[in-house]
Amino acid sequence: MLRNKKKFLFIALFFSLVSPFLYGQDTVEIKIKLVDVDRDKLIIHVNDGITLYYIEDQPKDSIITVRKTNNTIFPRLTIGDKGSNFFATYFVNDSLSSLTLYGNRSDSTLHDGDIVNLTSVLDTASNEIYRKLQNEQMVESQIFGELYNRYMHGGRDNDSLKNEFFHAVKQRNRKSSSFLRPYAHDFFSFFYFSDQIMTSLLFIENDAQYCNELLTYFESVFPKKFKETLEGQKIVTILEQKIADYVLGENKTFPNLNMSDIHGNAIAFTNIKEDFLFIDFWASWCGPCLQQLPQVKALREEFSEDRLKILSISLDRDSLAFTNARLEHNINWTHVLDRGQLLSAKLGVESIPAVVILDRNRRIVYYHVGSTLDIDRIRKILRAKDIPYNASTE
């Protein structure tokens, strides 16, 4: 799920300059040539500014070609090797870039070379800002590392240790933010805020006051050209959602969001005409989402459209992949393409598939994250007597 992938990226990059001209191009293409590399130990993922993609099911030839959409100033390519200490993250500086990975099967070493239009990010030799940052936060990083090991290995139920760990995360982030403030116009500082400070929120409980502190810093420090990217907009949306402290859950009222379907028709949650509204968060690349489709289709066939309306909100970045999946699987109900994942961020949806069922008063009567729905319980809910419309929910 999305949450787990974000956690993996944070752990891998935790101990982690160029001129911005790339943003605005629709896609980037990266060619990775492999020379004597053990494919089973290779880890590749790409962050397009919105979504972290794990490059899996790679062809067994010597060149891997990665094509992704672009939603930030510089997308990121990360390569790791399970058989050695090699781990590298690069800014993608142009729509066409490449590098070669050289392996040595005798001693399981790996190194890169022939780098074109890629800039190493977390490299203290070439990145002076990162080198100074590491030195500046050395004490805070050491405290964090010690508490992290204790917290993650049996200390999560210890309230005292949990509070100490959360405090250490915030203190390290504050030290980083203070140091990076003078470098706010260098994209590395924005990258660090996005990939390190924001991702660290996955490890602490919601703290509206602290998230408000981060939002104030973000809006006052970084230049407009960074904040106006989809990556920047999503950061703001996530922080605003955490400040509002709204969490989806049964018996809560669903927010009155503004959205339009793929044909441009406005969707009004203040005037749900059907007895129930089934909202499905999904994506074409999400295997569990596609596995869940037969259950959703069965409900569509069983209940009339007056009784049940189905609304799918896709987190796809690639509109063609979204369209192809919709047609291939004959998903013939109302669709919203949450292309920047801003709608899902407003609701705190971090994992898919996720299903929310509302009655006509926007009350959440069913909420589930995961691929297997409790179909018997859903049928029981949908067969309940008619729900009178309550105008007070407007």
C-alpha positions in Angstrom: 0.0 0.0 0.0 1.0 3.6 -0.4 1.7 4.2 3.3 4.2 1.3 3.4 6.0 2.4 0.3 6.4 5.9 1.8 7.8 4.4 5.0 10.3 2.3 3.0 11.5 5.4 1.1 12.0 7.4 4.3 14.0 4.6 6.0 16.2 4.2 3.0 16.8 7.9 2.5 16.8 9.1 6.1 20.5 9.9 6.3 20.5 11.8 3.4 21.5 21.9 -7.1 20.8 22.5 -10.1 19.0 25.1 -12.2 15.2 24.5 -12.5 14.1 24.2 -16.1 12.6 20.7 -16.2 9.1 21.3 -14.7 6.4 21.6 -17.2 7.6 18.8 -19.4 4.9 16.1 -19.5 7.2 13.0 -19.1 10.8 12.0 -18.3 12.6 9.0 -19.8 15.4 7.3 -18.0 17.6 4.6 -19.5 19.5 2.4 -17.1 22.1 0.1 -18.7 23.2 -2.9 -16.7 26.6 -4.5 -16.9 27.1 -7.7 -14.8 24.4 -6.6 -12.3 22.4 -9.1 -10.3 18.9 -8.2 -11.2 17.3 -10.0 -8.2 19.1 -7.7 -5.8 18.4 -4.4 -7.7 16.0 -1.9 -6.3 14.7 0.9 -8.5 12.1 3.5 -7.8 11.1 6.9 -9.2 9.4 9.8 -7.4 7.5 12.0 -9.9 6.7 14.6 -7.2 3.4 13.0 -6.4 3.8 9.3 -6.5 6.6 6.8 -5.6 6.8 4.2 -8.3 8.6 0.9 -7.7 10.0 -0.4 -11.0 9.1 -4.0 -10.9 8.7 -6.8 -13.5 11.7 -5.4 -15.3 12.6 -7.0 -18.7 15.6 -9.3 -18.5 17.6 -7.4 -21.1 20.6 -5.1 -20.4 18.7 -1.8 -20.6 15.8 -0.7 -18.4 13.7 2.2 -19.7 11.6 4.1 -17.3 9.0 6.7 -18.5 7.0 8.7 -16.0 5.0 11.9 -15.8 6.5 14.9 -14.2 4.9 17.0 -11.4 7.8 18.8 -9.9 11.0 20.8 -10.7 13.1 17.6 -10.6 11.8 14.1 -10.3 14.0 11.6 -8.4 15.5 8.3 -9.4 16.7 6.0 -6.5 18.7 2.9 -7.0 19.7 0.4 -4.4 21.4 -3.0 -4.3 20.6 -5.6 -1.6 24.0 -7.2 -2.0 26.1 -4.2 -1.3 26.1 -0.8 0.4 25.3 1.0 -2.9 22.3 3.4 -2.6 22.0 6.5 -4.7 19.3 9.1 -5.4 19.5 11.4 -8.4 17.7 14.5 -9.6 16.5 14.0 -13.2 17.7 17.1 -14.9 16.2 16.6 -18.4 13.4 14.7 -20.2 16.0 12.3 -21.5 18.6 10.9 -19.1 20.7 7.8 -18.6 23.3 6.0 -16.5 25.2 2.7 -16.4 25.3 0.4 -13.4 28.4 -1.8 -13.2 28.3 -4.9 -11.0 30.9 -7.4 -9.8 29.4 -10.8 -9.1 32.5 -12.0 -7.3 32.3 -9.5 -4.4 28.7 -8.1 -4.9 29.8 -4.5 -5.4 27.9 -2.1 -7.6 28.8 1.4 -8.9 27.4 3.9 -11.4 29.0 5.6 -14.4 28.3 7.2 -17.8 25.8 9.5 -16.1 23.9 11.8 -18.4 21.4 14.5 -17.1 21.3 13.1 -13.6 22.7 14.8 -10.5 23.5 12.8 -7.4 21.6 14.2 -4.4 22.6 12.5 -1.2 26.3 12.7 -1.8 28.4 14.6 0.7 31.3 14.8 -1.8 29.4 16.7 -4.5 26.5 18.3 -2.5 28.0 20.9 -0.2 24.6 21.8 1.3 23.9 18.2 2.3 27.4 17.8 3.7 27.0 20.9 6.0 23.4 19.7 6.9 24.7 16.4 8.1 27.3 18.1 10.3 24.8 20.6 11.6 22.3 17.9 12.8 24.8 15.3 13.9 23.7 15.4 17.6 20.0 15.3 16.7 20.5 12.5 14.2 22.3 10.4 16.8 19.5 10.9 19.4 16.9 10.1 16.7 18.8 6.9 15.6 19.0 5.5 19.1 15.3 6.2 19.9 14.2 5.0 16.5 15.7 1.5 17.1 14.2 1.3 20.6 10.8 2.5 19.4 10.6 0.3 16.3 11.7 -2.8 18.2 9.2 -3.3 20.9 8.7 0.2 22.2 5.6 1.4 20.5 3.4 0.6 23.5 5.7 2.5 25.8 4.0 6.0 26.1 7.1 7.6 27.6 9.4 6.3 24.9 6.8 7.2 22.2 6.7 10.8 23.4 10.5 10.9 23.6 10.8 9.6 20.0 8.2 12.0 18.6 10.0 14.9 20.3 13.3 13.7 18.7 11.7 13.6 15.2 10.5 17.2 15.6 13.8 18.5 17.0 15.7 16.9 14.1 13.3 18.4 11.6 13.5 21.8 13.3 17.3 21.8 13.2 17.2 20.8 9.5 14.6 23.5 8.7 16.6 26.2 10.4 19.8 25.2 8.6 18.1 25.0 5.2 16.3 28.4 5.4 19.1 30.4 3.8 19.2 27.8 1.0 15.5 27.9 0.3 16.0 28.8 -3.4 18.0 25.7 -4.0 15.8 22.8 -5.0 17.7 20.5 -2.6 16.1 22.3 0.4 12.6 21.8 -1.1 13.4 18.1 -1.8 14.6 17.5 1.7 11.5 19.1 3.2 9.3 17.0 0.9 11.1 13.6 1.1 12.4 13.8 4.6 10.5 16.1 6.9 7.1 15.5 5.4 7.6 11.7 5.2 8.7 11.7 8.9 5.1 12.6 9.8 4.3 8.9 9.1 6.2 8.0 12.2 4.4 10.3 14.6 0.9 10.7 15.7 -1.1 13.7 14.3 0.0 16.9 15.9 -2.0 19.9 14.5 0.2 22.4 16.2 3.4 21.0 14.8 1.8 20.6 11.3 0.8 24.3 11.5 4.4 25.1 12.3 5.6 23.2 9.2 2.9 24.8 7.0 4.0 28.3 8.2 7.6 27.5 7.4 6.8 26.0 4.0 4.6 29.0 2.9 7.0 31.7 4.1 10.4 30.2 3.1 10.2 28.5 -0.3 9.9 30.4 -3.6 6.7 30.5 -5.6 8.1 28.4 -8.4 8.5 25.4 -6.0 5.2 25.8 -4.2 3.1 26.1 -7.4 4.2 22.6 -8.6 1.8 19.8 -8.0 4.3 18.5 -5.5 4.1 21.8 -3.6 0.3 21.9 -3.7 0.1 18.4 -2.3 2.4 19.3 0.6 0.1 22.1 1.5 -3.0 19.9 1.2 -1.6 17.2 3.4 -0.6 19.7 6.1 -4.0 21.5 6.0 -5.7 18.1 6.3 -3.6 17.2 9.4 -4.2 20.6 10.9 -8.0 20.2 10.4 -7.5 16.8 12.1 -10.2 15.2 10.0 -10.0 11.4 9.7 -12.4 9.3 7.7 -14.4 7.0 9.9 -17.8 5.5 10.3 -20.6 7.7 11.7 -18.6 10.8 10.7 -19.9 13.4 8.2 -18.1 13.3 4.9 -16.7 16.8 4.0 -18.5 18.8 1.3 -15.6 18.8 -1.3 -15.8 20.4 -4.7 -15.0 18.1 -7.6 -16.0 17.3 -11.2 -16.2 14.0 -13.0 -14.2 13.2 -16.1 -16.8 14.9 -18.3 -16.7 18.2 -16.4 -19.9 17.7 -14.5 -19.9 19.1 -10.9 -20.5 16.6 -8.1 -22.4 18.1 -5.2 -22.3 16.3 -1.9 -24.9 18.6 -0.3 -27.6 17.2 -2.5 -27.1 13.4 -2.7 -30.2 12.2 -4.5 -29.5 8.5 -4.1 -30.0 6.6 -0.8 -26.4 5.7 -0.7 -23.2 6.8 -2.4 -20.3 4.3 -2.8 -16.9 6.0 -3.2 -14.0 3.9 -4.4 -10.5 5.2 -4.3 -8.3 3.3 -6.7 -5.7 3.4 -9.5 -4.9 1.4 -12.6 -1.5 0.3 -11.2 -3.0 -0.9 -8.0 -3.4 -4.7 -8.2 -5.7 -5.0 -5.1 -7.9 -2.3 -6.5 -8.5 -4.4 -9.7 -9.1 -7.5 -7.6 -11.8 -5.7 -5.7 -13.7 -4.7 -8.9 -15.9 -7.9 -9.2 -17.3 -7.1 -5.7 -18.2 -3.6 -6.7 -19.7 -4.7 -10.0 -21.8 -7.3 -8.1 -23.3 -4.5 -6.0 -23.9 -2.4 -9.1 -26.0 -5.2 -10.6 -27.8 -6.0 -7.4 -29.0 -2.5 -6.4 -30.8 0.1 -8.5 -29.1 3.4 -9.3 -31.7 5.2 -7.2 -30.6 3.1 -4.3 -26.9 3.2 -4.9 -24.6 5.5 -6.8 -21.0 4.5 -7.4 -18.3 7.1 -7.7 -14.7 6.0 -8.5 -11.9 8.4 -7.7 -8.7 7.4 -9.5 -5.2 8.4 -8.1 -3.7 7.7 -11.5 -1.1 10.1 -12.8 -1.2 8.8 -16.4 -4.6 9.7 -17.9 -4.1 7.2 -20.7 -3.5 4.3 -18.3 -6.6 5.4 -16.4 -8.7 5.5 -19.5 -7.4 2.1 -20.8 -8.1 0.4 -17.4 -11.6 1.9 -17.2 -12.4 0.6 -20.7 -10.7 -2.7 -20.3 -12.5 -3.6 -17.1 -15.8 -2.0 -18.2 -16.0 0.3 -15.2 -19.1 2.2 -16.4 -20.1 4.5 -13.6 -19.1 8.0 -12.5 -15.4 8.7 -12.5 -13.2 11.4 -11.0 -9.5 11.6 -12.0 -7.6 12.9 -8.9 -4.5 13.5 -11.0 -2.6 15.4 -8.4 -3.9 13.3 -5.6 -5.1 16.5 -3.9 -8.6 15.2 -3.2 -7.3 12.1 -1.6 -4.8 14.1 0.4 -7.6 16.4 1.7 -9.3 13.3 3.1 -6.2 11.7 4.5 -6.4 8.8 2.1 -2.9 7.4 2.0 -3.6 3.7 1.1 -5.7 2.2 -1.7 -8.1 0.6 -2.4 -10.3 2.5 0.1 -14.0 2.5 0.1 -16.4 4.9 1.7 -20.2 4.5 1.7 -22.4 7.6 2.5 -26.0 7.9 3.2 -27.9 10.8 1.6 -27.0 13.0 4.7 -23.2 12.4 4.0 -23.0 10.2 7.1 -20.3 7.5 6.6 -22.0 4.2 7.1 -19.1 2.0 5.9 -15.4 2.6 5.6 -12.7 0.1 4.6 -9.1 0.2 3.4 -7.9 -3.0 1.7 -8.9 -5.3 -1.1 -11.6 -7.5 0.5 -14.9 -5.8 1.3 -17.3 -7.2 3.8 -19.9 -7.7 1.1 -22.5 -9.2 3.4 -22.4 -6.2 5.8 -22.6 -3.8 2.8 -25.7 -5.6 1.5 -27.3 -5.3 4.9 -26.6 -1.6 5.0 -27.9 -1.0 1.5 -31.1 -3.0 2.2 -31.9 -0.9 5.2 -35.0 1.3 5.1 -34.9 4.6 3.2 -32.9 7.4 4.8 -34.8 10.7 5.1 -32.9 13.7 3.8 -31.6 16.0 6.6 -31.2 19.5 5.3 -29.0 20.4 8.4 -26.1 18.6 6.8 -25.8 21.2 4.1 
